[in-house]
Amino acid sequence: MQTGGLNDILKALLDNDNKGISNQELIRLLQKIENDATEIYHAKYSLDDKIKFNIDCDNILKDTNLIGRQSANSLESIRKSIKKNLHLMPENLKEIFQSYLTQCIEGNFSNDT
């Protein structure tokens, strides 16, 4: 299953009402992914940067580039956080993110936008 880059996935999920999860639950999940990614990033690289998506708590898109400008190291941390949080996702979301992670491993993305 070709899912697109992370930015495309997040845009599609936030724009789609038929994803098996409310937008509030999705925002909480994305915030957990941000927080876990930040912890992973701090532990591995000893940097104090906060990994943050461009989504506010009212689900208003602040930017069309939802993952923002991330370094390769922060994208790696985001991927590890997504993998860590797969068990919290409904099956349809889990499939989307597992496909994304598989494509990243296979090198199908030159970037995540």
N, C-alpha and C positions, 0 to 999 in steps of 0.2 A: 504494500500500500504506500503510495507516494503521498506524503503529508505536507511537504513544503518546509520552509525554514521556521524557526521558533516564532519569529515576528508574525508570519502568516498564520500560524496555528493560533496564537493569542488573539489576533484580530478576528479570525473566523469564530472562535469560541465566544468572544464577547458580543459579536454581532448575531449569533445564532440562538434562538430560543429553544431549539430542539436538541439540547446537548445532554439531557439527563441530570443537570445540576443547575441550580438557580445562579443568577449572576452574583448574588451575595456570597454564596458558598464558593463560587469560582474565585471571587476576589480574595476571600479568606485563604483558599488553597494557594493562590499566587503569592499572597503575603507570606505564607509559611515557606514556600519555595524560596522567596527572596531572603527571608531570615536564615533559613538553613544554608543557602548558598553563601551568604555573608559569613556565617560561622565556618564553613568549609574553607572559604577564601582566607579568612584570618588565620586559621590553623595551619594552612599549607604555606601561605606566602607572608605571614606576619605583617600584613598591611591593614590599615584601619578603614579602608573604603567600604561604603555601604552599597550593596548591590540592590538596585531599585528599578522596577519596571515603571514605565510612564503611564500608570493607571492610578486614578485617585479612588478613594473609598466610595464615591457615589457612582462609580463605573463610568465616569466621564473620561473619554480618551484625551489625555493631555497632548498627545502627539500621535502621528500615524506610525512612528517607529516605536512600538510598545516596549521592546527590550532595551531601548536606549542605546547609547554608545558604550559598548562593553569591550573590554580587552579579551584576548584569547584565554587568559587565566580566569577571568570572571565567567566567561561562557562555559569553561570546563566545570567551574563550581556550580553553575546553574544546572548543567546536565547531571552532575552528581546529586544535586538536591532533588531534581525531578525523579531520578531513579530511586532515591531514598523515600520519596513520598508517593510512589505509585500505588501503594496499598491503600491510600486514602481516597483514591479516585474511583468513580463509577467505571464499570467495564468499558464503556465507549470512549471515555477520556483516556483510560489506561492504554487502550489499543492505539490511540492517536499518538500519545507520548512515547510508547514503546517503539512504534514505527519510526518516530523522529530520532530516538536514541540509536536505533539500529542503523538508520541512514547515516547518522554522524559517524558511527564506528566504521561503516563501509566507505566513508569518505565521499559521500554524495553531495556534500555541501562545501562550497569554498568559503561561505560565510553563513550566518544565521538570519539574514534579513530576507 
